[in-house]
Amino acid sequence: MFLASIKNTWLFNIEPTTPFYSPSLTKEGEVIGEKMELTHIEHIGIAVKNLEESIKFYESVLGLKCYLIEEVKDQKARTAFFKIGQTKIELLASTEPDGPIAKFIEKKGEGIHHIAYATNNLNEALREAESNGIQLIDKEPRKGAENFQIAFLHPKSTNGVLIELCELKKIKARLAKKMAGKPNPSQREELF
């Protein structure tokens, strides 16, 4: 009976294909800027003191397989990646006592450092974030792990969560090369 009474309310009439976003609002309730076009959660970054010990935990206890260890010199960090479903876990350990990860661990301890969202156009996503009044840590994309172009949004503007936006240039270039000789849209679809 209860379900029948609310069947025609807004709760049951939400379009599942409509992307959810929360726009920035002025005091008067007007929307500022545009929404971002994010494709998926790319990875969850976890700050750790000891990368090797943490890899052992993720492999032997959680049963995940580390598929990449990489140093990101400009961030004074080493990373290790694990895939679980469609999402990745990125372990981050500092290579220097004054690195950003070391400072994070000193202040907050080991744990979740950031959530990374993928976008097809990082420059546009940064423009949209800034137009919505979001404080940018990176005003321009920079190179991150796994050949991604990355940029961070300040947690003071994102409900206390450090957000990384990332775009994989390598895949886009490879797809563009494959599509070059295929003008027919039906032929293009087979590439995805």
C-alpha positions as CSV (number, residue, x, y, z in Angstrom):
1,M,0.0,0.0,0.0
2,F,2.7,2.4,0.9
3,L,4.7,1.8,-2.3
4,A,1.5,2.2,-4.3
5,S,0.9,5.6,-2.7
6,I,4.4,7.0,-3.5
7,K,4.8,5.3,-6.9
8,N,4.0,8.5,-8.9
9,T,6.2,10.8,-6.8
10,W,9.5,12.3,-7.8
11,L,11.4,9.5,-6.0
12,F,10.3,7.0,-8.7
13,N,10.6,9.3,-11.6
14,I,14.3,10.0,-11.5
15,E,16.0,9.4,-14.9
16,P,18.8,6.9,-14.3
17,T,20.9,8.3,-17.1
18,T,20.9,11.8,-15.7
19,P,24.3,12.5,-14.1
20,F,24.1,13.8,-10.6
21,Y,26.1,16.8,-9.6
22,S,25.8,19.5,-7.0
23,P,26.4,22.9,-8.5
24,S,27.9,25.7,-6.5
25,L,25.2,28.2,-5.4
26,T,25.2,31.9,-4.6
27,K,23.5,33.1,-1.4
28,E,20.5,33.8,-3.6
29,G,20.5,30.1,-4.8
30,E,21.7,30.8,-8.3
31,V,24.0,28.3,-10.0
32,I,27.6,29.4,-10.6
33,G,29.6,27.9,-13.4
34,E,29.0,24.6,-15.2
35,K,29.1,20.9,-14.1
36,M,32.1,18.7,-14.7
37,E,32.0,15.7,-17.0
38,L,33.6,12.9,-15.0
39,T,33.6,9.3,-16.4
40,H,34.4,7.1,-13.3
41,I,36.4,6.8,-10.1
42,E,39.9,6.2,-11.4
43,H,41.5,5.2,-8.1
44,I,41.6,5.7,-4.4
45,G,45.0,7.0,-3.1
46,I,46.2,5.6,0.3
47,A,49.2,7.1,2.1
48,V,51.5,4.5,3.7
49,K,54.8,4.7,5.6
50,N,56.3,1.6,4.1
51,L,55.4,0.7,0.5
52,E,56.9,-2.9,0.6
53,E,55.1,-3.9,3.8
54,S,51.8,-2.4,2.5
55,I,52.1,-4.3,-0.8
56,K,52.5,-7.5,1.2
57,F,49.3,-6.8,3.1
58,Y,47.3,-6.0,-0.1
59,E,48.6,-9.2,-1.8
60,S,48.7,-11.7,1.0
61,V,45.7,-10.6,3.1
62,L,43.4,-9.0,0.5
63,G,44.4,-11.2,-2.4
64,L,45.1,-8.3,-4.8
65,K,48.0,-8.3,-7.2
66,C,50.3,-5.3,-7.5
67,Y,50.7,-4.6,-11.2
68,L,52.9,-1.5,-11.2
69,I,55.4,0.2,-8.9
70,E,56.4,3.7,-10.1
71,E,58.3,6.7,-8.8
72,V,56.8,10.1,-9.2
73,K,59.9,12.3,-8.7
74,D,58.2,15.7,-8.6
75,Q,55.9,14.5,-5.8
76,K,58.8,12.8,-4.0
77,A,56.7,9.6,-3.9
78,R,56.7,5.9,-4.9
79,T,53.3,4.4,-5.9
80,A,52.0,0.9,-6.1
81,F,48.8,0.0,-8.1
82,F,46.2,-2.7,-7.6
83,K,43.1,-3.2,-9.6
84,I,39.8,-4.3,-8.0
85,G,36.8,-4.4,-10.3
86,Q,36.8,-1.3,-12.4
87,T,38.7,0.8,-9.8
88,K,42.3,0.9,-8.7
89,I,44.0,1.4,-5.4
90,E,47.1,3.5,-5.4
91,L,49.5,3.2,-2.4
92,L,51.7,6.2,-1.9
93,A,54.9,6.3,0.1
94,S,57.2,9.3,0.4
95,T,60.7,9.1,-0.9
96,E,61.8,12.2,1.1
97,P,61.0,13.4,4.6
98,D,59.8,16.7,3.3
99,G,57.6,15.2,0.5
100,P,53.8,15.8,0.4
101,I,53.0,12.2,1.5
102,A,55.4,12.4,4.4
103,K,53.8,15.6,5.6
104,F,50.3,14.2,5.2
105,I,51.2,11.1,7.3
106,E,52.9,13.3,9.9
107,K,49.7,15.4,10.2
108,K,46.9,12.8,9.7
109,G,48.6,9.4,9.9
110,E,48.4,6.6,7.3
111,G,45.1,6.3,5.4
112,I,43.0,7.5,2.6
113,H,44.8,10.4,0.9
114,H,42.7,11.2,-2.1
115,I,40.0,10.1,-4.5
116,A,40.8,10.4,-8.2
117,Y,38.1,10.9,-10.8
118,A,38.7,10.4,-14.6
119,T,37.7,13.0,-17.1
120,N,38.1,13.1,-20.9
121,N,39.1,16.8,-20.8
122,L,41.2,17.8,-17.8
123,N,41.7,21.4,-18.9
124,E,37.9,21.8,-19.3
125,A,37.3,20.2,-15.9
126,L,39.7,22.6,-14.2
127,R,38.1,25.5,-15.9
128,E,34.6,24.3,-14.7
129,A,35.9,23.7,-11.2
130,E,37.3,27.2,-11.0
131,S,34.2,28.8,-12.4
132,N,32.3,27.1,-9.6
133,G,34.5,28.7,-7.0
134,I,36.6,25.6,-6.3
135,Q,40.1,26.3,-5.0
136,L,42.6,24.6,-7.3
137,I,45.9,23.2,-6.1
138,D,47.0,22.7,-9.7
139,K,45.8,25.4,-12.2
140,E,47.4,23.4,-15.0
141,P,47.6,19.7,-15.6
142,R,50.9,17.9,-14.7
143,K,52.3,14.5,-15.3
144,G,51.3,11.9,-12.7
145,A,51.7,8.1,-12.4
146,E,50.7,5.7,-15.2
147,N,51.1,8.4,-17.9
148,F,48.1,10.4,-16.6
149,Q,47.8,14.1,-16.7
150,I,46.6,15.1,-13.2
151,A,45.5,18.1,-11.2
152,F,44.2,18.4,-7.6
153,L,41.3,20.3,-6.1
154,H,41.9,21.7,-2.6
155,P,40.0,19.9,0.2
156,K,38.9,23.2,1.7
157,S,36.6,23.5,-1.4
158,T,35.6,19.9,-1.6
159,N,34.1,19.0,1.8
160,G,37.4,18.0,3.3
161,V,38.4,15.4,0.6
162,L,41.5,15.9,-1.6
163,I,40.2,15.3,-5.1
164,E,42.5,14.4,-8.0
165,L,41.2,14.8,-11.6
166,C,43.0,12.8,-14.2
167,E,43.1,12.2,-18.0
168,L,44.9,9.5,-19.7
169,K,46.6,11.0,-22.8
170,K,48.1,7.7,-24.0
171,I,44.8,6.0,-24.6
172,K,43.3,9.0,-26.3
173,A,46.2,9.2,-28.7
174,R,46.1,5.5,-29.5
175,L,42.3,5.6,-30.2
176,A,42.8,8.7,-32.4
177,K,45.5,6.8,-34.4
178,K,43.2,3.7,-34.8
179,M,40.2,5.9,-35.8
180,A,42.2,7.8,-38.4
181,G,41.5,5.5,-41.3
182,K,37.9,4.6,-40.2
183,P,35.5,7.4,-41.3
184,N,32.4,5.1,-40.9
185,P,30.8,5.6,-37.4
186,S,30.0,1.9,-37.2
187,Q,33.6,1.0,-37.7
188,R,34.6,3.5,-34.9
189,E,32.3,1.8,-32.4
190,E,34.3,-1.5,-32.6
191,L,37.3,0.3,-31.1
192,F,35.5,0.9,-27.8
